[in-house]
Amino acid sequence: MKIKNKKKLLEALKTVSDFRVDKHKIEYPLYEILFMSLFGMLKGYLTYKELHGWMQYQVSNELFKKLFGKESINIPSCSTLHNLLMNSDNNELEIVFRDYFFPYVKLDTVSVDGKWLRGSDVSGQYTNESHKSIFNILDKEQKLVMAHKFMEKGKLSEIPAFKELLEDKRFAKDKQIFSFDALLTQVDILNTINDTNRCYIAKVKGNQEGLLSKAKESIERFEQASQNYIPKPTIEGNKLTKRTIEVYENKDCNLVMFHPSFKNIQSIIKVTKEVTDNDTGEVTTTTTYLVANFKSTAQSFHNAIVKHWDIETYHYYLDKLTKEDDHIAYVNPFSMAILRSFTINLYQLYYNRHKGEKIIKSKVTMAEIKRTCHHLDDFTSELFEIEA
């Protein structure tokens, strides 16, 4: 059984500070508990109680004995496990997370989006604690979250969190494309991306009347769209969805629209979405406008916009496979959030490498990867050993 990557991860987890004062009396080092917690979460044990129940049966687990260099494994009580996971330094654990997954990402196209941690303020019971959220940065090509920003003041902190990301050289790559929701379509954000030789596809929100109305006015000056693309319709349940992507560009120069605040708007993208309810025949049509500081084909813009939705798929997996929305953590929920991202990323890495294949007799899906982990320790162990 290969243990190279697991050994590296274990060494990295040793850098997460152990907050316990009397270190000479520690029977279960923090790095061992963090690794076992991640391993247990991969197998589907997601709450403190479930993790502790599973850990109690791991005292003679050969994998952990070999990895930790011990004859037997010491297991903390449930309350101690809760205390350890809740109070681990999430910023140091975040460094371990980034270092582990950075070799797997490409940085060509990046999606960013915030997510409420619903369990961080249940029914307003803990009024002294703000409702927390986490800002996820996703590599769209690999469908891996490569970093988080932690926000104590909820989603109102998304804008400064994104600004910090843009200043971080580690996540900078020439001509990389950022996509994000309308909340982040801000003058300084778009101009910073442009000035650092990176690209954006930014949704124009309804309350940005000046930018939205100017985009519509600019489109009206064209007799027809510069490019069109109609992707294959999709069916979800009883609904048929059709999309039309129209791109408007100036063939004589780069600027398609002058705006006194926003720099270098080269493309305006109009997405018309038509949803037909097959049961009632009712048709609902919505129109979305986006701007970009580069030119491309209508199909490429469509693909980039669709890939942005991958971050919503990631959030879906967080909820369905790790039960994130059910997790109650009033104080410092971020360490557990990182371990859940670790879990989904390791599932995704296996899926990326084995898409179209089978696990035993079943088709490889994210749910099937989790199900197989639950039954097979060896399979779970191999998720760590996928090479970049």
Number of C-alpha atoms within 10 A of each C-alpha: 8 11 15 12 17 17 14 11 18 18 14 18 21 16 14 20 14 16 12 13 8 7 10 7 9 11 11 13 16 22 20 20 19 23 17 18 24 22 22 23 24 29 23 21 20 23 20 21 15 14 22 22 14 15 22 15 11 17 14 14 14 14 15 18 15 12 14 15 10 12 13 15 21 17 19 17 14 17 11 13 21 17 12 20 21 19 18 21 17 21 16 15 23 21 16 20 22 15 15 17 18 18 11 16 18 15 23 17 22 26 25 23 22 25 16 15 23 18 18 23 19 13 9 11 9 13 10 8 15 16 22 24 24 24 21 23 21 25 26 26 15 17 21 28 26 26 22 25 21 22 23 16 13 18 19 13 18 23 16 14 18 20 15 11 18 17 13 10 8 10 16 17 15 11 17 17 22 24 24 20 16 15 15 22 22 16 11 15 18 24 19 17 21 20 12 14 14 21 24 25 24 24 23 23 17 13 9 12 11 10 18 19 13 14 25 13 12 16 21 11 8 12 7 12 16 16 15 17 17 15 13 10 12 12 13 7 8 11 17 15 18 17 20 18 20 24 25 24 24 15 10 7 8 15 18 23 23 14 14 6 12 18 18 20 23 21 25 30 26 23 20 16 16 16 19 18 14 13 8 9 10 10 13 11 12 10 11 15 18 22 25 24 25 20 20 13 14 21 17 12 21 21 12 20 19 11 20 25 15 18 24 14 13 20 20 15 18 18 15 13 21 24 15 22 16 14 19 16 18 19 16 19 23 29 21 25 21 21 24 23 26 23 23 23 20 22 24 22 21 19 18 14 11 14 13 10 13 12 13 8 7 11 14 18 19 15 13 16 23 20 15 19 23 17 12 11 16 13 15 21 18 17 23 21 16 12 10 9
